[in-house]
């Protein structure tokens, strides 16, 4: 009975894919200003964009957590169709972490370039 309920939950999650995917969409990567030529206003706008991106990525991962929970339960119940979906969701989740780290590092490099170009 539990397997049937879990399989049904996974099936509904997968069938609702377009609606769920709309809610679990990885946000666009913000444009990072070139610190060597940017103005202070552009750097502040870049910082705001990075912070907004980080908040949106956290929301994305929260959404993915819910989807992955249902998929993992189906995998544990032995549903052979659930494993590839769970792996794809895990990969997307992990990629979001990597992308967030890359964006933060790019912005940090931009800050260093800004400070080098504007020593005062």
N, C-alpha and C positions, 0 to 999 in steps of 0.2 A: 504494500500500500504506500509506504514512504517513497519507494522508488518511483511509483507512478506519479505521485504528487510532485516530486523533485523533477521528473522528466517533463511533466506538464508545465511546471514553472519555467524550466529552461526553454521549452518550446515556445511558450508565450513571450519570453524575453527575446528569443531569436526572431519570432514572427513580428514582434513590435520593433524590430531593428531600426527602421527609419525613424520612428518616433523616439526611441531610446537613444539612437545615435545622435539625433539632433540635440538632446540634452547632454550627451557625453561626447562633445566635440572638442578636440584639442584646440586651444586658442591660437590665434595667429601670433607669430613671433614679432615682437616690436622692432622697429628700426632703431638701431643704436647710433647715436650721433658720433661723428668723427671728432674725438676730443681735441685733436691738434688744430682744428679750425672752428670748432663750435663756440657759440656764445654761451654765457652763463645761463641764459634763458633756455637755450636748446638743451643744455645739460640737465637742467631741472625738469624740462618736459620729458627728456629721455628717462630720467630717474622715475618720474611718475608713470611712464609707460611700462617700465620694467616692473614696478611694484604692482600695477594693475594686471600685468601678465602673470606674475607669480600668484596673485590671488585667484585669477581665472584658472590657472593650472591646478591649484589646490582644489578648486571646485570640480574640475574635470576628474581628478583622481578620486575625489569623494564619490562622484557618480560611477566611476569605474569600479570602485570597491563594492558597491551594491550589486552591480551586474556580475562581478567576478565571484561574489559569494554564492549566487544561485548556480553559476557554472561549476564552481568547485564542488558544491553539494551533488550535482548531477554526475560529475566525474567520480566522486567517492561512491556513488550508488552504482557505478559501472556502466553508465550511458556512454557508448563508444563515440557518439557524435559530439559529446560535450568537451572532450579533451582538446581537439583542435581550436574550438572557440575559446576555451579557457586559456590556452597557450597564446593565442593571438591577443587576447585582452591583457594578459600579463606582459607580453612584449610591448604593447602600446603604453601601458602604465609605466614600464621601465624606461621606455623612450622619452616619455614626458619628463621624467626625473633628469635624464641626461640633457635634454634640450634646455630645461630650466637652469641647470648648472652651467651650460655653455653660454646662455644669455647673460647670466650673472657675471661670468668671467669676461665676456666681451665688454660689458658695461664697466667693469673694474679696469680693464685695459684703457677704455675711453677716458675714464677719470684720471688715470695716470698720465695719459697723453695731454689731457686738458691742463693738468697741473704743471707739466713740463713746458707747455706752450704759454702758460700764464703764471709765472713764478711769484707774482706779488700777492 
